[in-house]
Amino acid sequence: MKEDLKHGRISPDMIRFALCAFMVFSVIMVGIAYSTAAVNDLLIGWKNLSIFWKTVFKLEALLFIFQLILITFVKGKSNWSQILLNVSYVIYAYKMAIDPFVMVSMFALDAGEYEVYGPFILLIILLGFILHVYLIRRYFLKMAEEQLGSKQKTKEKNNRSNVFYKLIPIFFLLSSMTGYIIRNDLLLDGDLIFIIGIVEFVIGAYCVIRFPSFRVNPPTEKNRSMH
């Protein structure tokens, strides 16, 4: 992970390239959705959209502007810019996953069938979220087991662990549901690969924020000894 953050798939240069790809994809999805909603007033029409959908499109526009600023001006050569890029990577990966549903929702509204397809769209998003939480939880548990295998727990870690393990019943429910989803192929292989990919983005952002040694300009041995 440390090598990938500095020179690999989630290095600053690769993140900027990925943000460009994300933007192209999202522009296509949101552009089609907006044209479906606003261009032909005889079908939906901007004035007939609910406040919720108008807010969604305005938020999309703001995110596009910020994404363009990130791609153009943030190079990732400093620690703060690397953190900003990694966090943005996670946010825009989620956005790219949601944008096709915005387009499909506009198609459903245009056809007058949103009441039929809307619940299914929300269900797919919910199932994807559940699977995503499960994969992140599994990764962190694996990291925790590796850490605890090399050194003993401290009292502070015990306290944090006690808080975490109170959430185990919830995670057990999520694990059971996602296990059912995977066994019954309720998600396509491509969707599963993308969800796993975002897990890597989340872990990368966590490592950059939590551990200074993972950053592009890690603290020197002298600074470490002073601390």
C-alpha positions in Angstrom: 0.0 0.0 0.0 2.8 2.4 0.8 4.5 1.8 -2.5 1.2 2.2 -4.4 0.5 5.5 -2.6 3.9 6.9 -3.7 4.5 5.3 -7.2 1.6 3.0 -8.0 -2.1 2.9 -8.7 -3.1 5.4 -6.0 -0.1 7.8 -6.4 -0.9 11.5 -6.9 -0.2 11.4 -10.7 -2.4 8.3 -11.2 -5.2 9.8 -9.0 -5.2 13.0 -11.2 -5.4 10.8 -14.3 -8.2 8.8 -12.8 -10.1 11.9 -11.8 -10.0 12.9 -15.5 -11.4 9.6 -16.5 -14.1 9.8 -13.8 -15.0 13.3 -15.0 -15.4 12.2 -18.6 -17.7 9.3 -17.6 -19.7 11.5 -15.2 -20.1 14.3 -17.8 -21.6 11.8 -20.2 -24.0 10.3 -17.6 -25.1 13.6 -16.1 -25.2 15.3 -19.5 -27.6 12.7 -20.8 -29.6 12.9 -17.6 -29.8 16.7 -17.8 -30.7 16.8 -21.5 -33.5 14.2 -20.8 -34.8 16.4 -17.9 -34.4 19.9 -19.3 -34.1 20.0 -23.1 -37.5 18.6 -24.0 -40.1 20.5 -21.9 -42.9 18.4 -23.3 -41.6 15.3 -21.4 -40.2 16.4 -18.0 -38.9 20.0 -18.2 -36.7 21.7 -15.7 -39.6 23.6 -14.2 -41.4 20.3 -13.5 -38.5 18.7 -11.6 -38.8 18.4 -7.8 -36.6 20.5 -5.5 -34.6 17.3 -4.8 -33.6 16.7 -8.4 -32.9 20.3 -9.1 -30.5 20.2 -6.0 -28.9 17.1 -7.4 -28.1 18.7 -10.7 -26.8 21.9 -9.0 -24.6 19.8 -6.7 -23.3 17.9 -9.7 -22.3 21.2 -11.3 -20.4 22.3 -8.2 -18.6 19.0 -8.0 -17.6 19.2 -11.6 -16.0 22.7 -11.0 -14.1 21.4 -7.9 -13.0 18.3 -9.8 -11.6 20.5 -12.6 -9.7 22.6 -10.1 -8.2 19.4 -8.5 -7.1 18.1 -11.9 -5.6 21.5 -13.0 -4.0 22.9 -9.9 -3.4 20.1 -7.3 -0.3 18.2 -8.2 0.1 16.0 -5.1 3.7 17.0 -4.5 3.1 18.1 -0.9 1.5 16.1 2.0 -1.6 18.2 2.2 -2.2 18.0 -1.6 -1.7 14.3 -1.5 -4.3 14.0 1.3 -6.7 16.2 -0.6 -6.3 14.1 -3.8 -6.8 10.8 -2.0 -9.9 12.0 -0.1 -11.2 13.4 -3.4 -10.5 10.1 -5.1 -12.8 8.4 -2.8 -15.6 11.0 -3.1 -15.5 11.1 -6.9 -15.3 7.3 -7.1 -18.6 7.2 -5.2 -20.0 10.0 -7.4 -19.1 8.0 -10.5 -20.9 5.0 -9.1 -24.1 7.0 -8.4 -24.2 9.1 -11.7 -25.6 6.2 -13.9 -28.5 5.9 -11.4 -29.2 9.7 -11.9 -29.4 9.1 -15.7 -31.7 6.0 -15.2 -33.9 8.0 -12.9 -34.4 10.7 -15.5 -35.3 8.0 -18.1 -37.8 6.6 -15.6 -39.3 10.1 -15.0 -39.4 10.8 -18.7 -41.4 7.5 -19.2 -43.7 8.2 -16.3 -42.5 5.0 -14.6 -40.3 6.4 -11.7 -42.7 5.1 -9.1 -42.1 1.6 -10.5 -38.3 1.7 -10.9 -37.4 4.2 -8.1 -37.6 1.6 -5.3 -35.4 -0.8 -7.3 -32.8 1.9 -7.9 -32.7 2.7 -4.2 -32.4 -1.0 -3.3 -29.4 -1.5 -5.7 -27.7 1.5 -4.1 -28.4 0.2 -0.6 -27.1 -3.3 -1.5 -23.9 -1.8 -2.9 -23.4 0.2 0.2 -23.9 -2.8 2.4 -21.3 -4.8 0.4 -18.9 -1.9 0.5 -19.1 -1.6 4.3 -18.6 -5.3 4.7 -15.4 -5.3 2.5 -14.0 -2.3 4.3 -14.7 -3.9 7.7 -13.1 -7.1 6.6 -9.9 -5.3 5.4 -9.6 -3.3 8.7 -10.1 -6.5 10.8 -7.3 -8.2 8.8 -5.0 -5.2 9.4 -5.8 -5.2 13.1 -5.1 -9.0 13.4 -1.7 -8.5 11.8 -0.8 -5.6 14.1 -1.9 -7.5 17.2 0.1 -10.5 16.1 3.3 -8.5 16.3 2.8 -6.7 19.6 0.6 -6.8 22.7 -2.5 -4.7 23.2 -2.2 -1.5 25.2 -4.9 -0.3 27.5 -5.8 2.5 25.1 -6.2 0.0 22.2 -8.3 -2.2 24.4 -10.7 0.7 25.1 -11.0 1.4 21.4 -11.5 -2.3 20.6 -14.3 -2.5 23.2 -16.1 0.3 21.4 -15.6 -1.3 18.0 -16.8 -4.7 19.1 -20.1 -3.3 20.3 -20.8 -2.8 16.6 -20.2 -6.5 15.8 -23.9 -7.5 15.7 -24.5 -4.8 13.1 -21.5 -6.0 11.0 -22.8 -9.5 11.4 -26.1 -8.6 9.9 -24.4 -6.7 7.0 -22.1 -9.7 6.4 -25.0 -12.1 6.2 -26.9 -9.9 3.8 -23.8 -9.3 1.5 -23.0 -13.0 1.6 -26.5 -13.7 0.3 -26.1 -11.1 -2.4 -22.8 -12.6 -3.6 -24.0 -16.2 -3.5 -27.0 -15.4 -5.6 -25.2 -13.1 -8.1 -27.4 -10.1 -7.4 -24.5 -7.9 -8.5 -22.7 -8.2 -11.8 -19.0 -9.0 -11.8 -18.1 -5.6 -13.0 -20.0 -3.9 -10.2 -18.2 -6.1 -7.7 -14.8 -5.3 -9.1 -15.6 -1.6 -8.9 -16.8 -1.8 -5.3 -13.6 -3.7 -4.3 -11.6 -1.0 -6.1 -13.2 1.8 -4.1 -12.2 -0.2 -0.9 -8.6 0.2 -2.0 -9.2 4.0 -2.4 -10.7 4.2 1.1 -7.8 2.3 2.7 -5.3 4.4 0.8 -6.9 7.7 2.0 -7.0 6.3 5.6 -3.3 5.4 5.5 -2.3 8.8 4.1 -4.3 10.6 6.8 -3.4 8.3 9.7 0.3 7.5 9.0 2.7 10.2 8.0 5.2 7.6 6.8 2.7 6.8 3.9 2.9 10.4 2.5 4.9 11.7 -0.4 7.1 13.6 2.1 7.4 11.4 5.1 9.0 12.7 8.3 12.8 12.1 8.4 14.5 9.9 11.0 15.6 13.1 12.9 12.0 14.4 13.2 10.8 11.0 14.3 13.4 10.8 17.1 12.3 14.3 18.2 8.8 13.1 18.6 
